[in-house]
Amino acid sequence: MKNVFDYILAEETSYKTQGISVSEGYDFHMYEHIRMSTLFRDSKYTKGSNDYSRPFRNIIRRIRNLALVAMDFDVKDIVPFVNDAVNYYKSFLVKKYHPQWARKHNLDTYIDDLVESYEDYGLALSKHVNKIAPEIVQLQSLAFCDQTDILSGPICIKHQYSPAQLNEFVNKWNNIDEVTTLARAEKTNPNGVSSKTPGKFIEVYELDGMFPRAWLKKDDEKITEEDENTYTQQLHIITFYKDGKGDNKGIALYQGRGDVNKYKALVRDKIFGRACGMGGIEELFHPQIWANYDEIRIQELLDAASKIIHITQDSGMAARNKISDMDNNEFLVEKEGGNTRQLNTQPVNLIAFQNASNRWEEHAKGIGSAYDAQLGQSPTSGTPFALQNAVIAQGEGLHEKRKGKIATHLGEGYRDWILQDLVKEMNNEQEFMEELSLEELQYCVDAVMNYESSNMIKEMVLNGEDINPQIVEQHKQMVKDSFMKGGNKKFFKLLKDELKGLPIDVEINIANKQKNLPAMADKMSNIFRQVFANPQGFVQVMQIPGASNAFNDMLESSGLSPFKFSLMKPEEIQQMVQPQPQSEQLSVTTQ
């Protein structure tokens, strides 16, 4: 039976050299897939020298960057809430505390890394260990995994730790002092090539999976047949060194029980039988390869065209003179009938190759749902504005669908890993400041008004006074004016164990109202045109809750603040829209 050291070395070699068969005539090599995607993303050839001696027309990167922007998430799009009917009002506190808590723990970085790995390689692998924010495993760091389904088999990650980083595990891992002495001033890349570094590093393998129980036995412990045949979830932290004969010898830093819920995987455009889905770079492999082919041919034509070649029947002239050696205004003497002339090296096929290269780029744009307007390019002359918006919306549809899958994955990660840490911190008497939307501000001011008016009524009753509704309403208005003048940034304080024992859930808003700003600006122009034409009618319409909420949403989406509009009192608006007397209108006209 193999031990864990031999197993790691054998599987790492197999992962680098062997792929799998997805179906007849269709093989997949995950290591090569990741390598090729990385190289094409960064404008590098997979074979030959990358010394810039060959043109590389990168048609992938703009399409890839557009997809990242289209699928981008902000922590404000993630809305935790209290999933309890009686205590649902506490959802407001959870929602307002979450954004700054998420930024504090770098959850926005985790989301960005998740989207990038998902788009680039067709696979995002999340790992959750001892931190609030999960980590995205850089797929280049995989020593090996199951290439058919990454979560169905062992996962081994290769780390490069500095001695200082290893010292953080002194009380958790074994043999730290021994391993630190093996540190070398170099790092090894996934291809096994070492590069010199200013600091020293140690190569460490992190292996998770189901293995024989015998692998957890110490050297002096007896291993039974049952130990060899019983499999348990295990975690092994291993490093290697070269002995005197040049052979790899392993040192165990940690061996123990593993966590079956340590990893989550998100696959883009699933393909049955392979761990990675169809990555955004992979689907553009062919257009990129053939665009480069055309660019190389074009460069060869230009190199040939740059040559100045002369033809002559005077053999003596060819032997005597070179154009590059002549001075200005110098004469050449040619024998009679020499017929010296310049050879025409014009690249007659240049346009054909340029058109072919452009066709491949247009093909790539279609695959990646990246149309000219989305890429910041002017549309074809005569394209109607409405048609252009329709094309953009159609192109964004595919990105929105994928964004929905990312949202579902994030929601699962929040429920399983993150929300418990949020609740734990909120229960510890947090004080924070957050900006409120107009709707949230109205919610707060109503609560404050009701609270203050209730206290006032209680005090009047206790003092034996009659309750005067007019005085109560005046007091409410005074409280409201005072609260609103404080601006839309408010301080909040959470009580001890505010959310203790309450079920917390999460929803993720992927509507992203700010995506189509040109269309929104056009709508706002139409709205204000109608407002100016009939201000009294507008004031009446705004009394309808649904209409006023929709108007506030459009203001926010257009970058305007509904809060500033709300500071104007109703009586002031009514006064502004009152029709002027005829005499005043005439006087204004004659001035």
Secondary structure, 3 states (H helix, E strand, C coil): CCCHHHHHHHHHHHHHHCCEEEECCEEECHHHHHHHHHHHHCCCCCCCCCCCCCCCCCCCHHHHHHHHHHCCCCHHHEEEEECCCCCHHHHHHHHHHHHHHHHHCCHHHHHHHHHHHHHHHCEEEEECCCCCCCEECCHHHEEECCCCCCCCCCEEEEEEECHHHHHCCCCCCCCHHHHHCCCEEEEECCCCCEEEEEEEEEEEEEEEEEEEHHHHCCCCCCCCHHHHHCEEEEEEEEEEEECCCCCEEEEEEEEEECCCCCEEEEECCCCCCCCCCCCCCHHHHHHHHHHHHHHHHHHHHHHHHCCCCEECCCHHHHHHCCHHHCCCCCCCCCCCCCCCEECCCCCCCHHHHHHHHHHHHHHHHHHCCCCCCCCCCCCCCCCCHHHHHHHHHHHHHHHHHHHHHHHHHHHHHHHHHHHHHHHHHHCCCCEEEEECCHHHHHHHHHHHHHHHHHHHHHHHHHCCCCCCHHHHHHHHHHHHHHHHHCCCEEEEECCCCCCCCCCEEEEECCCCCCCCHHHHHHHHHHHHHHHHHCHHHHHHHCCCHHHHHHHHHHHHHCCCCHHHHHCCCHHHHHHHHCCCCHHHHHHHHHC
